[in-house]
Amino acid sequence: MYNWKVVLITILLLVGVRVADPKLVEQFRLNYFDSLQYLQTPVDSGIVLVDIDEKSLEKFGQFPFPREVYAKVLTSNGALSLYVMNMGFTEPDRFNSDNDLAYAMSKREVILSSIPTNVTNKGDKPFLGFGKLGKGDPSDWLYTYKGISTPIKELNPVGVGVVSAAPSVDGIVREAPLMVIANGHIYPSLALETLRVWNRQPNYAMKVKEAGVEWVRMGKLDKMSTTPNSNIQIAYWNNFKRISFGEPMPDGQMYIIGLSAGGLVNPVPTPMGAMYPHDVQANLIQTVVSGVQIQRHFFLEQLEILVLTMSMLLILLMVYRLPTYLSGILSLAMISSIVATGLYYWFTALLLIDVIYTSLASLLVFGHASFNKYYVTYKLKEMIKGQFKTYLSPDMVDKLAEDPSLLKLGGERKNMTFFFMDIVGFTPISEHYKNNDDPEGLVELVNNFLDRTSNIILSNGGTIDKYMGDCIMAFWNAPLDNTYHAEMACISAVEIEQELEIIQDEFKRKNLPSINVGIGINTGDCIVGNMGSVSRFDYSVIGDSVNLAARLEALAARGKYKNNRILISQDTVNSIRQYGYSRKDFLFKKLDVIKVKGKEEKIEIYSP
């Protein structure tokens, strides 16, 4: 009944969009993943952020500071701390104080930054201790740069790590590589190098398969699962203590030093808002140190597409097979369970599962299917009203409109009662109006007669098939079932006969010729449904039982049966006796046994 194929096209389009994964869809998914970080309970980190801020500039003067400033700050603080500087010191100091900083760094554990670049193919190789497992080639998967800018050799820090990020399609830094290739060598990230020094590990190990990097670890520490290019997702829900560069730094802690003064650095966009570069490095280091593993497994993409397809098809099935309210409840319950499942795996395993596209696409399919069902139902109701309002009572039209399934289009075999009636003695009336040159008056008279008799038929649940001049054809028990269809036809005939007495009195007062009617009623099987062509059809009946009713109408109130306006077949009488009476008791008078045109067997005819 409903055009579900239109909704199926929508489903195929939505699945196709998800498979193609355009930039807008990917960005929407990433924004949802970002929102999940806000749901995590903030973690207080032991890492301390040291800001080179406006207060530091007031204390030490114009930036960049002479390197003796860094030397004094380092030597004035504890020797048991780890100082991670989110700065490279790749060029000699303009104040010639590199030796001061080198001496201070020889007394403290300091990690400096290096910057991979494609501008040059040079760069000194810093600390490197690397072991590879697996058959894969790292160069096929790691981010590769032509060269690298490293700290000047005189400084000789305990470690040097690469500062590199992997911005997403929308420019937000959500993950960073643990390893990169520059100038033909593999370098660890600043976070990875910090973790190695902090834990006193001698080297790195990496497992690389044909599908990319599987994990990275240092010495005997736990493995860190990564993406194929060694990226890890950064957990940004950490709280850090902040101090200004130059303030006391208690011993035994990890300090990350970076720029925050206005005009010296551009904030970096992250899932939890703009942050300074050393904030990003601090969150990355804390992620690595704490062992937090935000996972986005490769198979989740296929699983999400499968769940998306199944959920939309199930919603389509529910909308067209169940009542609207029930399909709505079940659809919302299913979508809610998908969202709840995604949140459950986030909170229990930090798995990133895209439930937003599936949820929104499912809601779209539910809305489309529901609207399509409503629209098609509305059009069907309007069609039914337009098709039946002229020959069904309003209450019957309303019933069909509310439940179109009561109307079986295309034709079905059914036991029904058929009613034919026409005006007997119509010629004298026609001549009267002709002689008075009043054709409009004749039309008005016929319409008035048909209107009054039609109302009787409709009030008794009959269906008016058609008008043929001054003749009415009607039937009972279709399109709505009526157990007492034979009785209702007979009641209509009797009431029309009573109405005729009133009409005759009106004609007499108007000096019109007398009028009479002949009514034929028969009950039997027929084919009822939409008859006609594809472009034009009518709801009607065909069959021998219909023809017999017409034959009886041709005999009624004429000739031998001049005094019998209503002729009823034996089958109609038997049907009334079989089902009993719903409104009136009838006494039937047997009139004759006759043979009608077109039928071999004789039939008994009655008059009520």
C-alpha positions as CSV (number, residue, x, y, z in Angstrom):
1,M,0.0,0.0,0.0
2,Y,2.8,2.4,0.9
3,N,5.6,3.3,-1.4
4,W,8.4,2.0,0.8
5,K,10.8,1.9,-2.1
6,V,11.2,5.7,-1.9
7,V,12.4,5.3,1.7
8,L,14.7,2.4,0.6
9,I,16.4,4.8,-1.8
10,T,17.0,7.2,1.1
11,I,18.6,4.4,3.1
12,L,20.9,3.5,0.2
13,L,21.9,7.2,-0.1
14,L,22.7,7.5,3.6
15,V,24.7,4.3,3.6
16,G,26.6,5.5,0.5
17,V,27.4,8.8,2.1
18,R,28.8,7.0,5.2
19,V,30.9,4.7,3.0
20,A,32.2,7.7,1.0
21,D,32.8,9.5,4.3
22,P,33.0,13.1,2.9
23,K,34.8,15.8,4.9
24,L,31.6,17.1,6.4
25,V,30.6,13.7,7.8
26,E,34.1,13.0,9.1
27,Q,34.2,16.4,10.8
28,F,30.8,15.8,12.4
29,R,32.0,12.4,13.7
30,L,35.2,14.0,15.1
31,N,33.2,16.7,16.8
32,Y,31.2,14.0,18.5
33,F,34.3,12.2,19.6
34,D,35.6,15.6,21.0
35,S,32.4,16.0,23.1
36,L,33.1,12.6,24.8
37,Q,36.3,14.0,26.4
38,Y,34.1,16.6,28.2
39,L,32.3,13.7,29.8
40,Q,35.4,12.3,31.5
41,T,36.3,13.1,35.1
42,P,39.2,15.6,35.1
43,V,42.5,14.0,36.2
44,D,45.0,16.0,38.4
45,S,48.4,15.5,36.8
46,G,51.7,15.7,38.6
47,I,53.2,17.5,35.6
48,V,53.7,21.3,36.1
49,L,53.4,23.7,33.3
50,V,55.9,26.6,33.3
51,D,54.7,29.6,31.3
52,I,57.0,32.1,29.7
53,D,54.3,34.7,30.1
54,E,54.0,38.5,30.5
55,K,55.2,38.2,34.1
56,S,58.4,36.4,32.9
57,L,59.0,39.1,30.3
58,E,58.8,41.8,32.9
59,K,61.3,39.9,35.0
60,F,63.8,38.8,32.3
61,G,63.3,41.3,29.5
62,Q,62.7,40.9,25.8
63,F,62.2,37.5,24.3
64,P,64.2,35.4,23.3
65,F,66.0,35.5,26.6
66,P,69.8,35.1,26.8
67,R,70.5,31.5,27.4
68,E,72.2,32.4,30.7
69,V,68.7,33.1,31.9
70,Y,67.7,29.5,31.4
71,A,70.9,28.4,33.0
72,K,70.2,30.5,36.1
73,V,66.7,29.2,36.4
74,L,67.8,25.6,36.0
75,T,70.6,25.8,38.5
76,S,68.5,27.6,41.0
77,N,66.0,24.7,41.1
78,G,66.2,21.0,42.1
79,A,68.5,18.5,40.4
80,L,66.0,15.7,40.8
81,S,63.4,17.2,38.5
82,L,62.9,16.6,34.8
83,Y,62.8,19.8,32.7
84,V,61.1,19.4,29.3
85,M,61.5,22.5,27.2
86,N,59.1,22.9,24.3
87,M,61.8,24.9,22.5
88,G,64.5,23.8,20.2
89,F,67.6,26.0,20.7
90,T,68.5,25.2,17.1
91,E,70.6,28.3,16.6
92,P,73.6,29.7,18.7
93,D,72.7,32.3,21.3
94,R,73.1,35.9,20.1
95,F,74.5,36.7,23.6
96,N,77.1,34.0,23.4
97,S,75.8,32.3,26.6
98,D,75.4,28.8,25.2
99,N,78.2,27.5,27.4
100,D,76.3,28.7,30.5
101,L,73.3,26.7,29.4
102,A,75.3,23.7,28.5
103,Y,77.0,23.7,31.9
104,A,73.5,24.0,33.7
105,M,72.1,21.1,31.5
106,S,75.1,18.9,32.5
107,K,73.9,19.2,36.1
108,R,70.2,18.8,35.4
109,E,68.0,16.4,33.3
110,V,66.7,18.5,30.5
111,I,64.9,17.4,27.3
112,L,64.9,19.7,24.3
113,S,62.7,19.7,21.2
114,S,63.6,19.1,17.6
115,I,61.4,20.2,14.7
116,P,61.0,18.0,11.5
117,T,60.9,20.0,8.3
118,N,60.7,19.7,4.6
119,V,62.6,22.9,4.0
120,T,66.0,21.3,4.5
121,N,67.5,17.8,4.3
122,K,70.0,18.3,7.1
123,G,69.9,17.7,10.8
124,D,72.0,16.1,13.4
125,K,70.8,12.8,14.8
126,P,70.0,13.0,18.5
127,F,69.7,10.0,20.8
128,L,68.5,6.9,18.9
129,G,68.0,3.4,20.3
130,F,65.5,1.5,18.2
131,G,64.4,-2.1,17.6
132,K,61.9,-3.2,15.0
133,L,59.7,-6.3,15.1
134,G,57.5,-7.6,12.3
135,K,57.8,-7.8,8.6
136,G,56.5,-4.3,7.8
137,D,58.6,-1.3,6.7
138,P,58.3,1.8,8.9
139,S,59.0,4.0,6.0
140,D,55.8,3.0,4.4
141,W,53.7,4.2,7.3
142,L,55.5,6.8,9.5
143,Y,55.3,10.5,8.7
144,T,58.4,11.4,6.6
145,Y,60.2,14.7,6.4
146,K,63.3,15.7,4.4
147,G,65.2,17.1,7.3
148,I,65.1,18.1,11.0
149,S,66.1,21.1,13.1
150,T,67.8,19.8,16.2
151,P,69.4,21.6,19.2
152,I,73.0,22.8,18.8
153,K,75.5,20.2,19.8
154,E,77.0,22.2,22.6
155,L,73.9,21.8,24.8
156,N,74.0,18.0,24.9
157,P,70.6,17.4,26.7
158,V,69.7,14.0,28.1
159,G,67.1,13.6,25.4
160,V,65.7,15.2,22.3
161,G,62.1,14.6,21.1
162,V,60.3,15.6,18.0
163,V,57.5,18.2,18.3
164,S,55.0,17.1,15.6
165,A,51.2,16.8,15.5
166,A,48.7,15.2,13.1
167,P,45.8,17.8,12.7
168,S,42.5,16.3,11.7
169,V,40.5,17.4,8.6
170,D,39.2,20.4,10.5
171,G,42.6,21.5,11.9
172,I,42.0,20.3,15.4
173,V,44.9,18.4,17.0
174,R,43.4,15.2,18.4
175,E,46.4,12.9,18.0
176,A,50.1,12.9,17.6
177,P,52.7,10.5,16.2
178,L,55.1,8.7,18.6
179,M,57.6,8.2,15.8
180,V,58.5,10.1,12.6
181,I,61.1,9.7,9.9
182,A,63.4,12.7,9.1
183,N,66.6,12.9,7.2
184,G,66.3,9.1,6.7
185,H,66.3,8.3,10.5
186,I,63.5,7.4,12.9
187,Y,63.0,9.9,15.7
188,P,60.9,9.6,18.9
189,S,58.3,12.3,19.8
190,L,58.9,14.6,22.6
191,A,56.4,12.8,24.7
192,L,57.9,9.4,24.0
193,E,61.4,10.6,24.8
194,T,60.2,12.2,28.0
195,L,58.7,8.9,29.1
196,R,61.9,7.1,28.2
197,V,64.0,9.4,30.3
198,W,61.5,9.6,33.2
199,N,61.5,5.8,33.4
200,R,65.2,5.3,32.8
201,Q,64.7,3.1,29.7
202,P,67.6,2.5,27.3
203,N,65.8,2.1,24.0
204,Y,62.6,1.8,21.9
205,A,60.9,-1.1,20.2
206,M,58.2,-0.9,17.5
207,K,56.2,-3.7,15.9
208,V,55.4,-3.0,12.2
209,K,53.2,-5.3,10.2
210,E,52.1,-5.1,6.6
211,A,49.1,-3.1,7.7
212,G,51.3,-0.6,9.6
213,V,52.5,0.1,13.1
214,E,50.8,-2.0,15.7
215,W,52.5,-0.8,18.9
216,V,55.4,1.1,20.4
217,R,57.1,0.6,23.7
218,M,60.3,1.5,25.7
219,G,62.4,-1.1,27.2
220,K,60.2,-3.4,29.3
221,L,57.3,-1.0,29.8
222,D,53.8,-1.8,28.5
223,K,53.1,-1.6,24.8
224,M,51.3,1.4,23.5
225,S,48.8,0.6,20.7
226,T,48.9,3.1,17.9
227,T,47.3,3.8,14.5
228,P,49.2,2.4,11.5
229,N,51.3,5.6,11.3
230,S,52.2,5.4,15.1
231,N,49.6,8.1,16.2
232,I,48.0,7.9,19.6
233,Q,44.8,9.8,20.6
234,I,45.5,12.6,23.1
235,A,43.5,12.6,26.3
236,Y,42.8,16.3,27.1
237,W,40.9,15.9,30.4
238,N,44.0,16.6,32.6
239,N,44.4,19.4,35.2
240,F,47.9,20.9,35.4
241,K,49.4,23.2,38.0
242,R,50.8,26.3,36.3
243,I,53.6,28.6,37.4
244,S,55.4,31.5,35.7
245,F,58.9,30.9,34.4
246,G,61.3,32.2,37.1
247,E,59.2,31.1,40.0
248,P,60.6,28.4,42.3
249,M,60.2,24.8,41.0
250,P,60.2,22.2,43.8
251,D,62.4,19.2,43.3
252,G,61.3,15.8,42.1
253,Q,58.7,16.8,39.5
254,M,58.3,17.0,35.8
255,Y,58.2,20.6,34.4
256,I,57.2,21.4,30.8
257,I,58.4,24.9,29.8
258,G,56.7,26.8,26.9
259,L,55.6,30.1,25.6
260,S,52.2,31.7,26.6
261,A,52.8,35.4,26.4
262,G,50.6,37.3,24.0
263,G,52.2,37.7,20.5
264,L,54.9,35.0,21.1
265,V,52.8,31.9,20.2
266,N,49.7,30.9,18.5
267,P,47.2,28.8,20.5
268,V,46.6,25.3,19.1
269,P,42.9,24.1,18.5
270,T,42.1,21.0,20.5
271,P,39.0,19.0,21.3
272,M,38.7,21.0,24.5
273,G,39.4,24.4,23.1
274,A,42.5,26.4,22.2
275,M,45.7,25.5,24.2
276,Y,49.3,26.6,24.1
277,P,51.7,24.3,22.4
278,H,53.3,23.1,25.7
279,D,49.7,22.4,27.1
280,V,49.2,20.0,24.1
281,Q,52.6,18.4,24.8
282,A,51.7,18.1,28.5
283,N,48.5,16.3,27.7
284,L,50.3,14.1,25.3
285,I,53.0,13.3,27.8
286,Q,50.3,12.7,30.5
287,T,48.5,10.4,28.1
288,V,51.6,8.3,27.5
289,V,52.7,8.4,31.1
290,S,49.3,7.3,32.5
291,G,48.9,4.6,29.8
292,V,45.5,6.0,28.7
293,Q,44.6,4.3,25.4
294,I,41.8,6.0,23.4
295,Q,41.1,3.4,20.8
296,R,39.5,3.7,17.3
297,H,40.0,0.2,15.9
298,F,40.0,-0.3,12.1
299,F,37.1,-2.8,12.1
300,L,34.8,-0.3,13.8
301,E,34.2,1.5,10.5
302,Q,32.8,-1.7,8.9
303,L,30.8,-2.4,12.1
304,E,29.3,1.0,12.2
305,I,28.2,0.8,8.5
306,L,26.6,-2.6,9.2
307,V,24.7,-1.3,12.3
308,L,23.7,1.8,10.3
309,T,22.2,-0.4,7.5
310,M,20.5,-2.8,9.8
311,S,19.0,-0.1,12.0
312,M,17.5,1.8,9.1
313,L,16.1,-1.3,7.5
314,L,14.6,-2.4,10.8
315,I,13.0,1.1,11.3
316,L,11.6,0.9,7.7
317,L,10.1,-2.5,8.5
318,M,8.6,-1.3,11.8
319,V,7.1,1.9,10.3
320,Y,5.2,0.0,7.6
321,R,4.3,-3.1,9.6
322,L,3.3,-1.5,13.0
323,P,1.1,1.3,14.2
324,T,2.8,4.7,14.0
325,Y,2.9,5.2,17.8
326,L,4.4,1.7,18.4
327,S,7.0,2.0,15.6
328,G,8.0,5.4,17.0
329,I,8.5,4.0,20.5
330,L,10.5,1.0,19.2
331,S,12.6,3.1,16.9
332,L,13.5,5.6,19.6
333,A,14.3,2.7,21.9
334,M,16.6,1.1,19.3
335,I,18.3,4.4,18.6
336,S,18.7,5.1,22.4
337,S,20.2,1.6,22.8
338,I,22.8,2.3,20.1
339,V,23.8,5.6,21.7
340,A,23.9,3.9,25.1
341,T,26.1,1.2,23.8
342,G,28.6,3.7,22.3
343,L,28.8,5.6,25.6
344,Y,29.2,2.3,27.6
345,Y,32.3,1.3,25.5
346,W,33.7,4.8,25.8
347,F,33.5,4.9,29.6
348,T,34.6,1.3,30.1
349,A,37.2,0.9,27.4
350,L,37.7,4.4,25.8
351,L,36.5,3.1,22.5
352,L,35.5,5.7,20.0
353,I,32.3,4.4,18.3
354,D,30.4,6.7,15.9
355,V,26.8,6.5,17.0
356,I,25.8,10.0,16.0
357,Y,25.6,9.4,12.2
358,T,23.7,6.1,12.8
359,S,21.3,7.8,15.2
360,L,20.7,10.9,13.0
361,A,20.4,8.7,9.8
362,S,17.9,6.4,11.6
363,L,15.8,9.3,12.8
364,L,15.8,10.7,9.3
365,V,14.6,7.4,7.9
366,F,12.0,7.2,10.6
367,G,10.8,10.7,9.8
368,H,10.9,10.0,6.0
369,A,9.1,6.7,6.3
370,S,6.5,8.1,8.7
371,F,5.8,11.1,6.6
372,N,5.6,8.9,3.5
373,K,3.2,6.6,5.2
374,Y,1.1,9.5,6.4
375,Y,1.2,11.2,3.0
376,V,0.3,8.0,1.1
377,T,-2.4,7.2,3.7
378,Y,-3.8,10.7,3.4
379,K,-3.9,10.5,-0.4
380,L,-5.5,7.1,-0.2
381,K,-8.2,8.5,2.2
382,E,-8.8,11.4,-0.2
383,M,-9.0,9.0,-3.1
384,I,-11.5,6.9,-1.2
385,K,-13.6,9.9,-0.2
386,G,-13.6,11.2,-3.8
387,Q,-14.5,7.8,-5.2
388,F,-17.2,6.9,-2.7
389,K,-18.7,10.1,-1.4
390,T,-21.3,10.3,-4.2
391,Y,-22.7,6.8,-3.6
392,L,-21.9,5.9,0.1
393,S,-23.2,7.4,3.2
394,P,-20.8,9.8,5.0
395,D,-20.3,7.5,7.9
396,M,-19.4,4.6,5.6
397,V,-16.9,6.9,3.7
398,D,-15.3,7.9,7.0
399,K,-15.0,4.2,8.0
400,L,-13.2,3.4,4.7
401,A,-11.0,6.4,5.0
402,E,-9.9,5.5,8.5
403,D,-9.3,1.8,7.6
404,P,-8.6,1.5,3.9
405,S,-7.9,-2.2,4.3
406,L,-11.7,-2.6,4.4
407,L,-11.6,-1.9,0.7
408,K,-9.9,-4.6,-1.3
409,L,-9.1,-3.1,-4.6
410,G,-8.9,-5.1,-7.8
411,G,-11.9,-7.4,-7.4
412,E,-13.1,-10.2,-5.1
413,R,-15.9,-12.7,-5.0
414,K,-18.6,-11.9,-2.5
415,N,-22.2,-12.7,-1.6
416,M,-24.2,-9.5,-1.9
417,T,-27.7,-8.0,-2.5
418,F,-28.4,-6.0,-5.6
419,F,-31.1,-3.3,-6.0
420,F,-32.4,-1.8,-9.3
421,M,-35.1,0.8,-9.4
422,D,-36.5,3.1,-12.1
423,I,-39.5,5.3,-12.7
424,V,-42.5,3.6,-14.3
425,G,-44.8,6.0,-16.3
426,F,-42.0,8.4,-16.9
427,T,-43.1,9.2,-20.5
428,P,-46.3,11.2,-19.6
429,I,-44.3,13.3,-17.1
430,S,-41.6,14.0,-19.8
431,E,-44.3,14.9,-22.3
432,H,-45.9,17.3,-19.8
433,Y,-42.6,19.3,-19.3
434,K,-42.0,19.1,-23.1
435,N,-45.3,20.6,-23.9
436,N,-44.7,23.4,-21.3
437,D,-41.2,24.0,-22.8
438,D,-39.7,23.4,-19.4
439,P,-36.7,20.9,-19.7
440,E,-35.1,22.4,-16.7
441,G,-38.2,21.6,-14.6
442,L,-38.0,18.0,-15.7
443,V,-34.3,17.8,-14.7
444,E,-35.2,19.3,-11.3
445,L,-38.0,16.9,-10.8
446,V,-35.9,13.8,-11.6
447,N,-33.0,15.1,-9.4
448,N,-35.3,15.7,-6.5
449,F,-36.8,12.2,-6.9
450,L,-33.3,10.5,-7.1
451,D,-32.0,12.6,-4.2
452,R,-34.9,11.5,-1.9
453,T,-34.7,7.8,-2.9
454,S,-30.8,7.9,-2.8
455,N,-30.9,9.2,0.8
456,I,-33.0,6.2,1.8
457,I,-30.6,3.8,0.2
458,L,-27.5,5.5,1.8
459,S,-29.2,5.7,5.2
460,N,-29.6,1.9,5.2
461,G,-26.0,1.3,4.4
462,G,-26.3,0.8,0.7
463,T,-23.7,1.6,-2.0
464,I,-25.1,3.5,-5.1
465,D,-23.3,2.0,-8.1
466,K,-24.6,4.4,-10.7
467,Y,-27.5,6.5,-12.0
468,M,-28.8,5.6,-15.5
469,G,-31.2,8.3,-16.4
470,D,-34.1,7.8,-14.0
471,C,-32.8,4.4,-12.8
472,I,-30.7,3.7,-9.7
473,M,-28.4,0.7,-9.3
474,A,-27.3,0.0,-5.7
475,F,-25.8,-2.9,-3.7
476,W,-25.2,-4.0,-0.1
477,N,-22.3,-5.8,1.6
478,A,-19.5,-3.9,-0.2
479,P,-17.2,-2.2,0.2
480,L,-18.1,-2.6,3.9
481,D,-19.3,-5.9,5.2
482,N,-23.0,-6.1,6.3
483,T,-24.4,-9.3,7.5
484,Y,-28.0,-8.1,7.0
485,H,-27.5,-6.9,3.5
486,A,-30.6,-8.6,2.1
487,E,-32.8,-7.1,4.9
488,M,-31.3,-3.6,4.4
489,A,-32.1,-3.7,0.6
490,C,-35.7,-4.7,1.4
491,I,-36.1,-2.0,4.0
492,S,-34.9,0.5,1.5
493,A,-37.4,-0.7,-1.1
494,V,-40.3,-0.5,1.4
495,E,-39.3,3.0,2.6
496,I,-39.0,4.2,-1.0
497,E,-42.5,2.8,-1.6
498,Q,-43.7,4.8,1.4
499,E,-41.8,7.9,0.1
500,L,-43.5,7.4,-3.3
501,E,-46.9,7.9,-1.7
502,I,-45.7,11.3,-0.5
503,I,-44.3,12.1,-3.9
504,Q,-47.5,11.1,-5.6
505,D,-49.5,13.5,-3.4
506,E,-47.1,16.3,-4.3
507,F,-47.5,15.5,-8.0
508,K,-51.3,15.5,-7.7
509,R,-51.2,19.0,-6.1
510,K,-49.0,20.2,-9.0
511,N,-51.4,18.7,-11.6
512,L,-48.6,16.3,-12.7
513,P,-49.2,12.9,-14.1
514,S,-49.0,10.1,-11.6
515,I,-45.6,8.4,-11.0
516,N,-44.7,4.9,-10.1
517,V,-41.5,2.9,-9.5
518,G,-40.4,-0.7,-10.2
519,I,-37.8,-2.3,-7.9
520,G,-36.0,-5.6,-8.4
521,I,-33.9,-7.2,-5.6
522,N,-31.7,-10.3,-5.8
523,T,-29.0,-11.8,-3.5
524,G,-26.1,-13.9,-4.8
525,D,-22.4,-14.2,-5.5
526,C,-20.7,-11.6,-7.8
527,I,-17.3,-10.0,-8.4
528,V,-17.0,-6.6,-6.8
529,G,-14.1,-4.2,-7.1
530,N,-12.5,-1.6,-9.3
531,M,-13.6,-2.2,-12.9
532,G,-12.4,-0.4,-16.0
533,S,-9.1,0.6,-17.5
534,V,-5.8,1.8,-15.9
535,S,-6.7,5.4,-16.7
536,R,-10.4,5.2,-15.7
537,F,-12.2,2.8,-13.4
538,D,-15.3,2.6,-11.2
539,Y,-16.1,0.5,-8.1
540,S,-18.8,-1.8,-9.4
541,V,-20.2,-5.4,-9.5
542,I,-20.6,-8.0,-12.3
543,G,-22.3,-11.4,-12.4
544,D,-25.5,-13.3,-13.1
545,S,-26.9,-12.3,-9.7
546,V,-26.6,-8.7,-10.7
547,N,-28.4,-9.3,-14.0
548,L,-31.2,-11.1,-12.3
549,A,-32.0,-8.1,-10.1
550,A,-32.1,-6.0,-13.3
551,R,-34.5,-8.5,-14.9
552,L,-36.8,-8.4,-11.8
553,E,-36.8,-4.6,-11.9
554,A,-38.0,-4.7,-15.6
555,L,-41.0,-6.8,-14.5
556,A,-42.0,-4.8,-11.4
557,A,-45.0,-2.5,-11.5
558,R,-45.7,-3.7,-15.1
559,G,-48.0,-6.1,-16.8
560,K,-48.9,-9.1,-14.7
561,Y,-47.2,-7.5,-11.7
562,K,-48.6,-4.0,-12.1
563,N,-49.7,-4.0,-8.5
564,N,-46.3,-5.2,-7.2
565,R,-43.7,-2.4,-7.1
566,I,-41.2,-4.6,-5.4
567,L,-40.1,-8.0,-6.8
568,I,-37.7,-10.0,-4.6
569,S,-36.0,-13.3,-5.5
570,Q,-36.1,-16.5,-3.5
571,D,-32.3,-16.1,-2.7
572,T,-33.0,-12.8,-1.0
573,V,-35.8,-14.2,1.1
574,N,-33.6,-17.2,2.1
575,S,-30.8,-14.8,3.1
576,I,-33.1,-12.8,5.4
577,R,-34.5,-16.0,6.9
578,Q,-30.9,-17.3,7.4
579,Y,-29.5,-14.3,9.3
580,G,-32.7,-13.1,11.0
581,Y,-33.9,-9.6,11.3
582,S,-31.9,-6.6,12.6
583,R,-34.6,-3.9,12.4
584,K,-37.9,-5.1,10.9
585,D,-39.8,-8.3,10.5
586,F,-41.0,-9.0,7.0
587,L,-43.9,-11.1,5.7
588,F,-43.2,-12.2,2.1
589,K,-45.9,-13.1,-0.3
590,K,-45.0,-15.6,-3.0
591,L,-46.1,-14.2,-6.3
592,D,-45.0,-16.6,-9.0
593,V,-42.4,-19.0,-10.4
594,I,-40.9,-17.5,-13.5
595,K,-38.2,-17.9,-16.1
596,V,-36.3,-14.7,-16.9
597,K,-34.4,-13.8,-20.0
598,G,-30.9,-15.3,-20.1
599,K,-31.5,-18.0,-17.4
600,E,-32.7,-21.6,-18.0
601,E,-33.9,-22.4,-14.5
602,K,-37.1,-21.0,-13.1
603,I,-37.1,-18.8,-10.0
604,E,-39.6,-18.0,-7.3
605,I,-40.4,-14.3,-6.9
606,Y,-41.8,-12.6,-3.8
607,S,-43.2,-9.2,-2.7
608,P,-42.9,-7.9,0.8
